[in-house]
């Protein structure tokens, strides 16, 4: 497995004088970041998709092996709740077209109030081209069953795993008869993980490395989301990943 490690967001002003040099301008942040990490998760796209000019600049300022994960706009996930989304999905695809192979994933973060709906999940995969890598974050326990996992597997879509959900991090999802073991969470030949805590010691990161490794999976996208310590934890994790298995050398 090749690890594409990064942080949620890259243009945090509070990183100046800490991760970023204090004199670094905002327009230079992405290039600085991309020389240290292999991926970034863009969460501002949840509220507003970046302009074509911005996407072009992102592509120009990053190395060939750098990848972007974009959180899908709330219009699709929270307002339409995956229903009748053909038109907004087409608008989304137009916005990211010029990102090309630097698109690491489209992340669909479903609202906690959206219960399982197999038809809407199938509709999503009917309107998303098979060439687009999709990661889905279920936030209601009713989604966690074999039928929905199989749907993800059929489209090589990754289930987003997060340590903010203790049941997922321990490999068990509450749901009575629908409870699933951690092994069943592998729905694609790649993985997508969210690490939300502000402190991880070396032992915890080594355990994460061990948990994330699977010989049948080609790559793992792993993002540390803590707004203050994220870059430092991500750097620490990269140091324990063998050089042959990480994007950033």
Backbone as CSV, one residue per row, in Angstrom:
resi,resn,N_x,N_y,N_z,CA_x,CA_y,CA_z,C_x,C_y,C_z
1,UNK,0.834,-1.202,0.000,0.000,0.000,0.000,0.870,1.255,0.000
2,UNK,0.494,2.216,-0.843,1.144,3.524,-0.855,0.270,4.496,-0.063
3,UNK,0.876,5.195,0.896,0.143,6.127,1.745,0.205,7.544,1.172
4,UNK,-0.977,8.152,1.017,-1.096,9.564,0.650,-1.578,10.291,1.900
5,UNK,-0.632,10.899,2.603,-0.891,11.470,3.928,-1.021,12.986,3.824
6,UNK,-1.940,13.537,4.602,-2.085,14.986,4.599,-2.944,15.469,5.745
7,UNK,-3.430,16.691,5.599,-4.201,17.381,6.632,-5.463,17.926,5.978
8,UNK,-6.480,18.175,6.762,-7.686,18.821,6.258,-7.425,20.322,6.141
9,UNK,-7.359,20.802,4.904,-7.056,22.213,4.649,-5.567,22.475,4.627
10,UNK,-5.171,23.560,3.961,-3.747,23.904,3.904,-3.484,25.381,4.170
11,UNK,-4.512,26.208,4.084,-4.295,27.656,4.201,-4.765,28.217,5.536
12,UNK,-4.399,27.518,6.617,-4.761,27.982,7.953,-3.765,29.051,8.415
13,UNK,-4.258,30.217,8.669,-3.372,31.328,9.050,-2.669,31.065,10.374
14,UNK,-3.307,30.296,11.258,-2.689,30.035,12.565,-1.467,29.135,12.444
15,UNK,-1.217,28.564,11.276,-0.012,27.754,11.073,1.218,28.612,10.798
16,UNK,1.028,29.910,10.554,2.170,30.800,10.328,3.003,30.909,11.590
17,UNK,4.313,30.809,11.414,5.208,30.865,12.552,5.302,29.543,13.276
18,UNK,4.573,28.531,12.801,4.600,27.201,13.387,4.963,26.206,12.284
19,UNK,3.982,25.755,11.515,4.273,24.896,10.367,4.811,25.725,9.203
20,UNK,4.173,26.854,8.939,4.633,27.749,7.880,5.581,28.808,8.436
21,UNK,6.591,29.217,7.664,7.396,30.376,8.078,6.500,31.598,8.241
22,UNK,6.810,32.430,9.190,5.944,33.579,9.486,5.841,34.554,8.324
23,UNK,6.824,34.554,7.434,6.827,35.513,6.319,6.169,34.946,5.064
24,UNK,5.717,33.698,5.108,5.150,33.063,3.928,3.782,33.647,3.601
25,UNK,3.577,34.043,2.342,2.298,34.586,1.914,1.269,33.492,1.674
26,UNK,-0.011,33.853,1.699,-1.074,32.866,1.519,-0.978,32.153,0.183
27,UNK,-0.586,32.855,-0.869,-0.525,32.246,-2.194,0.621,31.243,-2.311
28,UNK,1.534,31.265,-1.366,2.668,30.341,-1.403,2.465,29.130,-0.485
29,UNK,1.346,29.111,0.231,1.138,28.052,1.213,1.001,26.678,0.573
30,UNK,0.241,26.571,-0.514,-0.004,25.263,-1.107,1.290,24.633,-1.616
31,UNK,2.120,25.399,-2.299,3.375,24.857,-2.815,4.269,24.380,-1.667
32,UNK,4.318,25.150,-0.592,5.101,24.759,0.586,4.545,23.461,1.176
33,UNK,3.229,23.400,1.325,2.560,22.233,1.884,2.808,21.002,1.007
34,UNK,2.664,21.163,-0.314,2.743,20.034,-1.234,4.145,19.468,-1.362
35,UNK,5.146,20.195,-0.898,6.508,19.670,-0.862,6.767,18.850,0.389
36,UNK,5.767,18.777,1.272,5.924,18.056,2.529,4.906,16.934,2.717
37,UNK,3.787,17.022,2.000,2.750,15.998,2.107,2.288,15.564,0.721
38,UNK,1.648,14.392,0.669,1.230,13.837,-0.607,-0.213,14.104,-0.972
39,UNK,-1.003,14.689,-0.038,-2.421,14.909,-0.313,-2.964,15.975,0.627
40,UNK,-4.111,16.523,0.265,-4.816,17.463,1.132,-6.313,17.221,0.962
41,UNK,-7.042,17.372,2.050,-8.498,17.286,1.991,-9.069,18.703,2.005
42,UNK,-9.797,19.051,0.959,-10.411,20.370,0.846,-11.823,20.299,1.417
43,UNK,-12.066,21.026,2.503,-13.394,20.994,3.117,-14.231,22.212,2.744
44,UNK,-13.588,23.278,2.239,-14.336,24.475,1.847,-15.259,24.199,0.668
45,UNK,-14.990,23.130,-0.079,-15.844,22.784,-1.209,-17.227,22.325,-0.746
46,UNK,-17.368,22.013,0.526,-18.676,21.666,1.077,-19.625,22.855,0.981
47,UNK,-19.076,24.054,1.155,-19.881,25.279,1.095,-19.886,25.900,-0.293
48,UNK,-18.733,25.821,-0.977,-18.620,26.464,-2.287,-17.511,25.804,-3.085
49,UNK,-17.829,25.362,-4.281,-16.817,24.733,-5.108,-15.797,25.762,-5.575
50,UNK,-14.533,25.366,-5.663,-13.507,26.304,-6.143,-13.736,26.655,-7.606
51,UNK,-13.331,27.844,-7.982,-13.463,28.276,-9.371,-12.494,27.495,-10.249
52,UNK,-12.720,27.523,-11.558,-11.816,26.863,-12.488,-10.420,27.460,-12.409
53,UNK,-10.343,28.760,-12.179,-9.041,29.417,-12.039,-8.290,28.881,-10.827
54,UNK,-9.008,28.694,-9.730,-8.391,28.157,-8.518,-7.918,26.727,-8.736
55,UNK,-8.747,25.903,-9.384,-8.363,24.523,-9.663,-7.116,24.483,-10.535
56,UNK,-7.062,25.334,-11.551,-5.882,25.387,-12.422,-4.630,25.747,-11.630
57,UNK,-4.780,26.679,-10.696,-3.625,27.089,-9.886,-3.192,25.957,-8.969
58,UNK,-4.145,25.250,-8.383,-3.810,24.111,-7.525,-3.024,23.058,-8.302
59,UNK,-3.477,22.759,-9.499,-2.812,21.741,-10.321,-1.403,22.193,-10.680
60,UNK,-1.253,23.462,-11.028,0.045,24.000,-11.445,1.041,24.011,-10.290
61,UNK,0.582,24.272,-9.073,1.475,24.485,-7.940,1.842,23.211,-7.182
62,UNK,1.354,22.068,-7.626,1.607,20.823,-6.893,2.315,19.797,-7.774
63,UNK,3.098,18.901,-7.158,3.810,17.866,-7.926,2.844,16.894,-8.606
64,UNK,3.355,16.146,-9.566,2.517,15.222,-10.333,1.859,14.166,-9.460
65,UNK,2.548,13.751,-8.381,1.991,12.669,-7.554,1.154,13.184,-6.388
66,UNK,0.869,14.478,-6.367,0.047,15.050,-5.295,-1.428,14.808,-5.609
67,UNK,-2.236,14.598,-4.547,-3.653,14.324,-4.730,-4.522,15.221,-3.854
68,UNK,-5.672,15.614,-4.414,-6.674,16.400,-3.695,-7.894,15.525,-3.404
69,UNK,-8.399,15.627,-2.180,-9.702,15.079,-1.849,-10.644,16.256,-1.637
70,UNK,-11.769,16.244,-2.313,-12.734,17.333,-2.189,-14.002,16.846,-1.508
71,UNK,-14.399,17.564,-0.467,-15.676,17.248,0.159,-16.790,17.726,-0.759
72,UNK,-17.729,16.850,-1.049,-18.813,17.144,-1.985,-19.713,18.229,-1.413
73,UNK,-20.192,19.154,-2.262,-21.032,20.258,-1.786,-22.266,19.793,-1.014
74,UNK,-22.642,20.581,-0.025,-23.777,20.246,0.835,-25.095,20.174,0.062
75,UNK,-25.159,20.850,-1.094,-26.372,20.770,-1.907,-26.692,19.322,-2.257
76,UNK,-25.654,18.529,-2.486,-25.832,17.129,-2.878,-26.108,16.242,-1.675
77,UNK,-25.315,16.416,-0.614,-25.396,15.500,0.522,-26.420,15.910,1.574
78,UNK,-26.540,17.207,1.831,-27.375,17.654,2.949,-28.697,18.288,2.518
79,UNK,-28.704,18.949,1.384,-29.947,19.577,0.942,-30.792,18.602,0.116
80,UNK,-30.189,17.983,-0.878,-30.909,16.999,-1.679,-30.850,15.596,-1.075
81,UNK,-29.897,15.374,-0.178,-29.785,14.108,0.554,-29.739,12.907,-0.413
82,UNK,-28.911,13.093,-1.467,-28.647,12.084,-2.497,-29.844,11.811,-3.407
83,UNK,-30.894,12.614,-3.342,-32.074,12.403,-4.176,-32.070,13.375,-5.353
84,UNK,-32.273,12.853,-6.559,-32.336,13.687,-7.772,-31.111,14.591,-7.881
85,UNK,-29.945,13.980,-7.869,-28.702,14.761,-7.821,-27.951,14.789,-9.149
86,UNK,-28.562,14.337,-10.230,-27.863,14.284,-11.518,-27.345,15.654,-11.928
87,UNK,-28.173,16.679,-11.809,-27.761,18.022,-12.250,-26.636,18.597,-11.393
88,UNK,-26.756,18.620,-10.047,-25.645,19.166,-9.252,-24.366,18.344,-9.365
89,UNK,-24.485,17.036,-9.592,-23.288,16.222,-9.785,-22.589,16.614,-11.086
90,UNK,-23.356,16.884,-12.140,-22.752,17.324,-13.397,-22.033,18.656,-13.211
91,UNK,-22.615,19.561,-12.438,-21.954,20.835,-12.144,-20.641,20.591,-11.399
92,UNK,-20.670,19.645,-10.457,-19.471,19.301,-9.698,-18.394,18.740,-10.621
93,UNK,-18.779,17.837,-11.507,-17.805,17.213,-12.405,-17.173,18.236,-13.339
94,UNK,-17.947,19.227,-13.768,-17.391,20.294,-14.611,-16.342,21.090,-13.840
95,UNK,-16.587,21.299,-12.546,-15.672,22.095,-11.730,-14.331,21.399,-11.527
96,UNK,-14.355,20.064,-11.482,-13.127,19.322,-11.159,-12.478,18.687,-12.380
97,UNK,-13.072,18.878,-13.559,-12.590,18.191,-14.759,-11.109,18.413,-14.988
98,UNK,-10.647,19.650,-14.812,-9.247,19.967,-15.128,-8.291,19.516,-14.028
99,UNK,-8.824,18.964,-12.945,-7.957,18.415,-11.915,-7.322,17.105,-12.370
100,UNK,-8.006,16.407,-13.267,-7.437,15.202,-13.859,-7.059,14.164,-12.818
101,UNK,-5.880,13.575,-12.988,-5.448,12.489,-12.108,-5.077,12.977,-10.713
102,UNK,-5.021,14.298,-10.513,-4.718,14.806,-9.176,-5.930,14.753,-8.248
103,UNK,-7.083,14.362,-8.783,-8.237,14.138,-7.925,-8.065,12.799,-7.229
104,UNK,-7.796,12.832,-5.942,-7.619,11.599,-5.180,-8.927,10.982,-4.763
105,UNK,-9.943,11.842,-4.488,-11.244,11.317,-4.065,-12.270,12.438,-4.024
106,UNK,-13.516,12.052,-4.262,-14.659,12.877,-3.902,-15.231,12.276,-2.628
107,UNK,-15.276,13.074,-1.572,-15.744,12.567,-0.283,-17.189,13.010,-0.042
108,UNK,-18.070,12.024,0.069,-19.480,12.276,0.360,-19.695,12.080,1.851
109,UNK,-19.863,13.188,2.569,-20.106,13.125,4.013,-21.610,13.235,4.233
110,UNK,-22.257,12.112,4.520,-23.706,12.106,4.648,-24.128,12.642,6.015
111,UNK,-25.260,13.338,6.068,-25.712,13.896,7.351,-26.127,12.790,8.319
112,UNK,-25.991,13.083,9.603,-26.328,12.101,10.642,-27.808,11.774,10.659
113,UNK,-28.633,12.653,10.094,-30.085,12.427,10.082,-30.544,11.636,8.867
114,UNK,-29.620,11.302,7.961,-29.995,10.547,6.767,-29.866,9.049,7.037
115,UNK,-31.004,8.393,7.164,-31.015,6.955,7.393,-30.745,6.211,6.083
116,UNK,-30.442,4.936,6.205,-30.097,4.132,5.044,-31.187,4.193,3.982
117,UNK,-30.753,4.371,2.732,-31.671,4.402,1.601,-30.923,3.824,0.402
118,UNK,-31.156,2.560,0.127,-30.414,1.858,-0.917,-30.621,2.469,-2.288
119,UNK,-31.827,2.931,-2.574,-32.107,3.503,-3.892,-31.320,4.787,-4.112
120,UNK,-31.192,5.594,-3.084,-30.429,6.838,-3.234,-28.944,6.543,-3.404
121,UNK,-28.461,5.522,-2.715,-27.051,5.156,-2.867,-26.791,4.644,-4.284
122,UNK,-27.698,3.842,-4.822,-27.560,3.363,-6.195,-27.634,4.519,-7.185
123,UNK,-28.518,5.479,-6.912,-28.640,6.658,-7.776,-27.324,7.420,-7.821
124,UNK,-26.666,7.530,-6.672,-25.374,8.215,-6.625,-24.394,7.562,-7.598
125,UNK,-24.284,6.251,-7.555,-23.318,5.579,-8.416,-23.761,5.552,-9.881
126,UNK,-25.046,5.784,-10.126,-25.518,5.881,-11.511,-25.112,7.197,-12.163
127,UNK,-24.921,8.231,-11.359,-24.609,9.550,-11.932,-23.134,9.922,-11.796
128,UNK,-22.366,9.119,-11.054,-20.931,9.363,-10.914,-20.176,8.408,-11.844
129,UNK,-19.321,8.911,-12.730,-18.554,8.016,-13.606,-17.703,7.040,-12.797
130,UNK,-17.554,5.834,-13.312,-16.804,4.798,-12.603,-15.337,5.172,-12.431
131,UNK,-14.852,6.115,-13.239,-13.443,6.519,-13.160,-13.166,7.485,-12.011
132,UNK,-14.206,7.995,-11.374,-14.041,8.954,-10.275,-13.936,8.195,-8.960
133,UNK,-12.834,8.367,-8.193,-12.735,7.701,-6.885,-13.681,8.335,-5.865
134,UNK,-14.511,7.507,-5.268,-15.539,7.981,-4.336,-15.283,7.414,-2.946
135,UNK,-15.343,8.285,-1.940,-15.282,7.876,-0.534,-16.560,8.354,0.136
136,UNK,-17.184,7.483,0.919,-18.468,7.811,1.544,-18.372,7.674,3.051
137,UNK,-18.826,8.719,3.720,-18.851,8.708,5.185,-20.288,8.562,5.657
138,UNK,-20.632,7.369,6.143,-21.948,7.128,6.719,-21.956,7.642,8.155
139,UNK,-23.027,8.348,8.514,-23.107,8.878,9.871,-24.389,8.470,10.591
140,UNK,-25.065,7.460,10.044,-26.211,6.865,10.726,-25.999,5.355,10.730
141,UNK,-26.231,4.730,11.872,-25.909,3.308,12.045,-26.648,2.407,11.068
142,UNK,-27.784,2.846,10.533,-28.579,1.994,9.652,-27.882,1.675,8.332
143,UNK,-26.856,2.452,7.978,-26.135,2.202,6.731,-25.183,1.010,6.837
144,UNK,-24.823,0.639,8.038,-23.759,-0.343,8.231,-24.299,-1.773,8.175
145,UNK,-24.518,-2.237,6.941,-24.895,-3.631,6.755,-24.299,-4.138,5.449
146,UNK,-24.400,-5.431,5.229,-23.745,-6.045,4.077,-24.270,-5.514,2.754
147,UNK,-25.552,-5.198,2.677,-26.116,-4.714,1.418,-25.449,-3.417,0.966
148,UNK,-25.268,-2.489,1.901,-24.665,-1.205,1.539,-23.156,-1.348,1.348
149,UNK,-22.528,-2.205,2.148,-21.099,-2.459,1.936,-20.867,-3.090,0.561
150,UNK,-21.749,-4.012,0.173,-21.607,-4.644,-1.132,-21.790,-3.631,-2.257
151,UNK,-22.682,-2.681,-2.060,-22.880,-1.640,-3.070,-21.599,-0.833,-3.252
152,UNK,-20.949,-0.488,-2.140,-19.677,0.221,-2.225,-18.624,-0.640,-2.908
153,UNK,-18.584,-1.917,-2.552,-17.591,-2.813,-3.154,-17.783,-2.925,-4.667
154,UNK,-19.024,-2.964,-5.093,-19.304,-3.100,-6.525,-18.814,-1.911,-7.330
155,UNK,-18.613,-0.786,-6.662,-18.151,0.419,-7.349,-16.772,0.869,-6.859
156,UNK,-16.093,-0.004,-6.124,-14.755,0.286,-5.601,-14.732,1.615,-4.842
157,UNK,-15.785,1.872,-4.082,-15.891,3.087,-3.278,-15.423,2.797,-1.857
158,UNK,-14.635,3.694,-1.306,-14.075,3.496,0.030,-15.023,4.012,1.100
159,UNK,-15.153,3.245,2.164,-15.882,3.690,3.343,-14.946,4.530,4.198
160,UNK,-15.349,5.760,4.519,-14.521,6.636,5.343,-14.531,6.130,6.775
161,UNK,-13.354,5.868,7.314,-13.209,5.444,8.700,-12.653,6.596,9.514
162,UNK,-13.235,6.837,10.679,-12.819,7.965,11.499,-12.701,7.545,12.950
163,UNK,-11.669,8.048,13.636,-11.548,7.724,15.052,-12.430,8.622,15.914
164,UNK,-13.201,9.511,15.279,-14.182,10.276,16.043,-15.409,9.429,16.346
165,UNK,-15.546,8.313,15.618,-16.614,7.362,15.876,-15.995,6.166,16.574
166,UNK,-16.138,6.075,17.873,-15.445,5.045,18.641,-15.836,3.645,18.198
167,UNK,-17.076,3.474,17.739,-17.510,2.143,17.327,-16.779,1.682,16.080
168,UNK,-16.473,2.637,15.177,-15.722,2.276,13.983,-14.271,2.016,14.338
169,UNK,-13.698,2.876,15.179,-12.278,2.733,15.490,-11.979,1.431,16.222
170,UNK,-12.967,0.903,16.934,-12.754,-0.375,17.615,-13.214,-1.552,16.771
171,UNK,-13.689,-1.256,15.546,-14.048,-2.319,14.628,-15.434,-2.886,14.832
172,UNK,-16.313,-2.144,15.459,-17.662,-2.655,15.677,-18.645,-1.496,15.583
173,UNK,-19.681,-1.665,14.791,-20.713,-0.644,14.648,-21.983,-1.123,15.309
174,UNK,-22.532,-0.255,16.161,-23.776,-0.622,16.829,-24.888,-0.762,15.796
175,UNK,-25.787,-1.653,16.029,-26.885,-1.810,15.096,-27.581,-3.143,15.247
176,UNK,-27.496,-3.717,16.421,-28.197,-4.966,16.678,-27.765,-6.062,15.730
177,UNK,-28.714,-6.617,14.995,-28.422,-7.721,14.091,-27.522,-7.297,12.939
178,UNK,-27.437,-5.989,12.691,-26.637,-5.504,11.576,-25.206,-5.151,11.975
179,UNK,-24.824,-5.440,13.217,-23.472,-5.107,13.656,-22.447,-5.807,12.773
180,UNK,-21.374,-5.068,12.458,-20.359,-5.584,11.545,-18.996,-5.580,12.210
181,UNK,-18.163,-6.522,11.812,-16.791,-6.559,12.307,-15.916,-5.643,11.492
182,UNK,-14.744,-5.265,12.040,-13.853,-4.342,11.363,-13.409,-4.815,10.003
183,UNK,-13.239,-6.135,9.820,-12.786,-6.661,8.540,-13.761,-6.337,7.423
184,UNK,-15.059,-6.193,7.746,-16.073,-5.932,6.738,-16.049,-4.496,6.234
185,UNK,-15.229,-3.648,6.835,-15.184,-2.253,6.435,-14.335,-2.029,5.186
186,UNK,-13.655,-3.056,4.689,-12.851,-2.912,3.488,-13.757,-3.062,2.275
187,UNK,-14.081,-1.955,1.663,-15.040,-1.968,0.554,-14.394,-1.648,-0.781
188,UNK,-13.087,-1.389,-0.804,-12.415,-0.999,-2.043,-10.967,-1.452,-1.995
189,UNK,-10.272,-1.283,-3.121,-8.846,-1.617,-3.132,-8.000,-0.428,-2.673
190,UNK,-8.669,0.544,-2.021,-7.984,1.670,-1.400,-8.762,2.053,-0.150
191,UNK,-8.142,2.827,0.725,-8.779,3.190,1.990,-8.780,4.701,2.187
192,UNK,-9.674,5.145,3.078,-9.787,6.573,3.396,-10.018,6.689,4.896
193,UNK,-9.095,7.348,5.583,-9.190,7.473,7.045,-9.099,8.927,7.485
194,UNK,-9.862,9.222,8.569,-9.867,10.526,9.218,-9.361,10.360,10.637
195,UNK,-8.334,11.114,11.017,-7.820,11.046,12.383,-8.032,12.419,13.015
196,UNK,-8.832,12.477,14.063,-9.338,13.757,14.551,-8.729,14.239,15.864
197,UNK,-8.015,13.373,16.570,-7.491,13.782,17.876,-6.289,14.711,17.717
198,UNK,-5.989,15.452,18.761,-4.893,16.416,18.702,-3.554,15.854,19.123
199,UNK,-3.541,14.639,19.692,-2.289,14.037,20.161,-2.293,12.558,19.803
200,UNK,-1.204,12.109,19.174,-0.960,10.685,18.916,0.510,10.428,19.218
201,UNK,0.787,9.500,20.128,2.185,9.171,20.370,2.657,8.182,19.302
202,UNK,3.945,7.877,19.324,4.517,6.999,18.311,3.851,5.639,18.302
203,UNK,3.548,5.120,19.480,2.904,3.818,19.565,1.550,3.823,18.870
204,UNK,0.767,4.884,19.070,-0.551,4.977,18.447,-0.435,5.072,16.932
205,UNK,0.566,5.804,16.453,0.753,5.935,15.010,1.254,4.634,14.395
206,UNK,2.087,3.921,15.110,2.535,2.617,14.614,1.369,1.645,14.540
207,UNK,0.486,1.708,15.518,-0.697,0.856,15.499,-1.593,1.230,14.321
208,UNK,-1.723,2.530,14.049,-2.510,2.995,12.912,-1.918,2.476,11.606
209,UNK,-0.600,2.523,11.500,0.074,2.013,10.308,-0.237,0.537,10.114
210,UNK,-0.177,-0.216,11.191,-0.453,-1.645,11.119,-1.900,-1.916,10.727
211,UNK,-2.833,-1.150,11.289,-4.249,-1.334,10.993,-4.578,-0.957,9.548
212,UNK,-3.850,0.012,9.013,-4.158,0.543,7.686,-3.572,-0.293,6.564
213,UNK,-2.665,-1.193,6.887,-1.957,-1.949,5.866,-2.729,-3.202,5.482
214,UNK,-2.919,-3.363,4.193,-3.558,-4.567,3.674,-2.965,-4.856,2.310
215,UNK,-2.503,-6.073,2.092,-1.809,-6.418,0.854,-2.701,-6.297,-0.369
216,UNK,-4.027,-6.362,-0.180,-4.929,-6.304,-1.321,-5.332,-4.880,-1.674
217,UNK,-4.871,-3.900,-0.909,-5.261,-2.512,-1.151,-4.064,-1.718,-1.663
218,UNK,-4.288,-0.960,-2.722,-3.190,-0.303,-3.431,-2.743,0.994,-2.789
219,UNK,-3.669,1.740,-2.202,-3.306,3.032,-1.622,-4.209,3.359,-0.452
220,UNK,-3.697,4.212,0.415,-4.477,4.668,1.542,-4.378,6.172,1.670
221,UNK,-5.525,6.851,1.676,-5.573,8.286,1.928,-5.854,8.466,3.413
222,UNK,-5.011,9.240,4.076,-5.108,9.372,5.524,-4.905,10.834,5.897
223,UNK,-5.920,11.419,6.542,-5.880,12.839,6.860,-6.004,13.067,8.368
224,UNK,-5.156,13.942,8.867,-5.216,14.383,10.261,-5.911,15.736,10.271
225,UNK,-6.987,15.836,11.065,-7.881,16.976,10.923,-7.738,18.023,12.022
226,UNK,-6.893,17.776,13.016,-6.793,18.735,14.115,-6.275,20.079,13.594
227,UNK,-6.994,21.194,13.858,-6.636,22.471,13.255,-5.288,23.036,13.690
228,UNK,-4.800,22.652,14.855,-3.527,23.179,15.338,-2.382,22.197,15.115
229,UNK,-2.564,20.962,15.500,-1.462,19.999,15.487,-1.430,19.093,14.261
230,UNK,-2.402,19.227,13.380,-2.504,18.342,12.235,-1.223,18.153,11.442
231,UNK,-0.539,19.243,11.028,0.679,19.070,10.225,1.780,18.324,10.957
232,UNK,1.905,18.552,12.246,2.975,17.904,13.007,2.691,16.415,13.195
233,UNK,1.417,16.067,13.426,1.072,14.655,13.576,1.248,13.938,12.239
234,UNK,0.824,14.581,11.157,0.978,13.979,9.835,2.453,13.762,9.501
235,UNK,3.287,14.727,9.849,4.732,14.585,9.611,5.301,13.427,10.418
236,UNK,4.863,13.307,11.672,5.313,12.221,12.544,4.916,10.875,11.948
237,UNK,3.685,10.788,11.451,3.221,9.531,10.865,4.052,9.184,9.626
238,UNK,4.334,10.174,8.798,5.121,9.916,7.593,6.495,9.367,7.924
239,UNK,7.052,9.811,9.042,8.391,9.356,9.419,8.430,7.874,9.743
240,UNK,7.304,7.305,10.200,7.305,5.881,10.553,6.829,5.007,9.393
241,UNK,6.328,5.630,8.315,5.939,4.871,7.124,7.191,4.613,6.293
242,UNK,7.468,3.373,5.903,8.639,3.109,5.059,8.639,3.992,3.811
243,UNK,9.820,4.472,3.425,9.914,5.420,2.309,9.320,4.871,1.018
244,UNK,9.423,3.577,0.831,8.909,2.982,-0.404,7.392,2.939,-0.440
245,UNK,6.741,3.280,0.685,5.291,3.184,0.771,4.623,4.538,1.022
246,UNK,5.328,5.622,0.797,4.717,6.917,0.960,4.952,7.776,-0.273
247,UNK,4.003,8.649,-0.569,4.128,9.526,-1.729,5.267,10.510,-1.525
248,UNK,5.305,11.149,-0.338,6.355,12.117,-0.065,7.589,11.385,0.415
249,UNK,8.712,11.619,-0.272,9.947,10.905,0.068,10.799,11.707,1.067
